Amino acid sequence: MLWGRLRTLALTDRFSRLKRRLASRPDTPSEDPALIWAAVAVLIAPDPNAILLIRRADRPGDPWSGHMALPGGRREPQDSSLLATVIRETSEEVGVELVQEQLLGVLEDVVPRNPVLPPVAVRPFAFLLPARPPLRLNHEVAATQWVTLEDLLQPGGYHLTTREIRGQSHDVQAYRLAGAIVWGMTERILTGLLEHLRD
């Protein structure tokens, strides 16, 4: 039996509202063939409510090497959909076996704003887990960190910071966490999620 089926999910008002909002969004747009498609998992678990972030392993040639990110990766030919991609990638990277019943919905697609980065489009899928699962990291993940929603919602933790992208300095919005800076596409995904949760 999959870990995700071991306990029944009880949706709080906050997550019931989020699920309704994501269900009422317009149909997901068709996938642009000019883009390289990927999918990431926004894994939310209780006590207290937190999101799982990963630190990507340092790898030569990877423009996101060492960054804080969400579990996920590029769509492979054998994946029947981007949902299949995110389920496979989450299992491979952190050892969490996701099931359809845990899906809250799909957040807005995100693409890089910097033209020097590869044309990768990312579709984020939000999942609500019954508890923080045991993790099993593969070679692509250097570390993990559970970040509470309350920490992310604190106004003092969200600000402009300067980052170097391919040798050029850029001012970007970021979340400052204990021992980590979250910026780029991951920041945009989290900000989109938090906007739904704030209202």
N, C-alpha and C positions, 0 to 999 in steps of 0.2 A: 504494500500500500504506500502511495506517495506521502511524504511528510505533510504536504499541504492539505491532505484530506483527514489528517488525524484529529483536527479540532474544528468545530463549527465556527464560522465567522459571524460575529455580531457587529453590524454596522452602527456606529455612533451617528448622531445627528450630523456632525461635520462631514463624515464620509458618505452618508446617505445623500447629502446635498451635493457633494462632489460627484458622486456617481450619476445623479440626475443631470447635473450640468454637462458632464462629458457625454452622456447619452443624447442630450438635446442639441449638441453641436452639429453643424452641417456635415454631410457625408465626407469622409476623408477624400481629399483630391487625388486624382490619378497620379501615379508615380512617373515623374519626368524621366524619360530614358537618357537624358543628357547628364543626369546625376548618378552618383554611386550611392545606393541606398543602404542604410544601416538602421538598427533598432536598439533602443536601450530600455532598461527596466528601472522604473522608479519604485523601489521596494519599500513599502511603509509597514512598520511593525510596532506593536504597542508596548506600553509600560516602561517609560513614556513613549508616546508616538514619535518615531524617528525614521529617517531615510538612510539606506545603506549607500555609502560612497566608497569607491575604490581609488587607490592610487595606482596608476598604470606603471608597469615596469619600465625601466629605462631600456630603450631599444634604438639602435642607430637607424636613422632614416624615418623614424616615426615622429611627425610634427606634434603629436600629443604625448610624447614620451614623458613619464614622470608626473603628468597632470592628475588632479583629482577629477573623477569621472563617475559615471553610472555604469553598472554591468551591461554589457551588450557588445555588438560588433556588426560587421558588414553582412549583408544578405549573401548567402551561397546559393548556387544553382539548385541544390536539392531542397531548399526551403520553399514550401508551398505559399508562404505569405510572410509579411514582416512580423506578424505575431509568432509564426513558427521560428523565425530568426531569433527573436528576443528570448523565447523559451529555450532554444538550443544554446545560445550564447551564455545565458545566465547559468545554465547547468554546467557548461564547460568552464566558465571563469571562476565562479564562486560555489559551485556544487549545490545550488538551490533548484529544486525541481518544481517549477511553476505549473499551475493548472488553471484552466479557463475560469473556474468559479472564483478565483482570486482577483480577476481583472476588474478594476474600477472603470477604466476607459482609456481613451487615447488623447494625449495632449497635442498641442500644435507642433507640426513639423518644424525643424530647425536646420538652417544651412549656415556655413561659415560666412562671416561678413568680410573677412580679409581675403582678397583675391589671390594671395600667394599660397593659400591653403588648398588642399585637394577639394574638388566639387562633391563633397559628401553631404547627403541629406539624411537627417536623423529623425526617426519617428519614435517618440517616447510613449511607453505603455505604463500606466500606473497600476500597481498591484497592492492589495491589502492582505498582509499575512497575519495568521492568528498569533504568532509569537516570533521572536528573533530566532531564525533557524541556525543550526550548526553550519559553518562555512568550510569549504574545501577549495583553496585557491590554486589556480594553475599558474603556469610560467608568465602569463600576461599581466598578472596582478601582484604588485609588490606588497600592498597592505589594504586594510579595510577600516572604515570608521562609521559608526552609527551616529548621525547628527539629528538632534531632536528638532521637531517642527518649531518649538518655542524658541530655540536658539536662532533658527533661521528667520523667524518673524521679528526678532529684536531689531529695532531700527539702527542701533549703533554698530551692528555687525555687517551692514551693507553699505558700501562706499566705493568711490573711485580709487583705483590703484594703477600703478604703471607696470606694464608687462613688456617683455621683449619678445617679438614675434619675427623670426627669420632675420635677426640682426637689427630690427627697428623697434623703437620704443613707442608704445601706445597706451593711452589712458583708457581703462576699461572698468566696467562695473564688476564688483566681486563681493563674495561673502568671505569674511575673515573668521576662520574657525580655530579651534585649539590646534596649533601646529600645521595649519593648512590654509591655502587660499583657493577658493573655488571661483573660476571665471570662465569666459568663453561660452561655448554652447551649453555646458553643464549649468552655468549660472543662469542662462536664458530659460532653460527647461525648468529649473527650480523656481525661478521668478514667476513663470507662467502658472505653475502649480499653486504657489502661494497666493497669487491673485485670486484664484478660485476659492481658496480656503479662507481668505480674509473677509470676503463679502458675506 
